[in-house]
Amino acid sequence: MKLYDYPTAPNPRRVRFFIAEKGQTIPIVTVDLAQRAQFTPAFRILNPSCTVPVLELDDGTAISEVPVICRYLEDLHPDPPLMGDTAEQRAIIGMWDRRMEIDGYLAAMEALRNSLPGLSGRALVGPHGYAQIPELAARGRQRLADFMADLDTRLRDVPYVAGDAFSIADITAFVTLDFARSRLKLELPDEAAALRAWFAHVAERPGTQA
């Protein structure tokens, strides 16, 4: 088994974080996105969507998409549970993880990919090119501001995104916000005390260094 990865990309980081929380080690194969290695014929065979991460199994089976890779790894290594260990917990954690992805992660990608000069013509990931739309970059930033405010409200009532336990939803939210800080220069609002406390707490986990 090996993970096709790019060290500064946020989606692969979500999987590395998940793997680290499981206490597992999976060999890494770096796909140089800066050199557009994801578009080479060899990588297209592995993943026609031309994205990382990709988990390649020992028999050559390739699995892409972050939640799917994590679901596979959770089934192999159920402890500690990061996606829930009952039907109700799986549903609640899955719901919150999806919200973190739609409201936070996709907003960050909207802001970055529609503004970064190096991504001109690559406003969306995948095999096809799409023009940047500056208005979407501005909208992405506004969505992120709303995401931070809404998540702060949520975290006033619970210690973790999906409730009482750390889960994949926290991984998605943390990686999103850390990426927004580093690449979009969007800091956590001073008034978002609950969000800032949660972020500092999660930052102490070893998975953040993966």
PyMOL commands that set and color helices and strands:
alter all, ss='L'
color gray80, all
select helices_A, chain A and resi 10-21+33-35+37-39+41-46+66-76+87-113+117-119+134-155+168-183+193-203+206-209
alter helices_A, ss='H'
color red, helices_A
select strands_A, chain A and resi 2-5+28-30+54-56+62-64
alter strands_A, ss='S'
color yellow, strands_A
deselect
rebuild
show_as cartoon
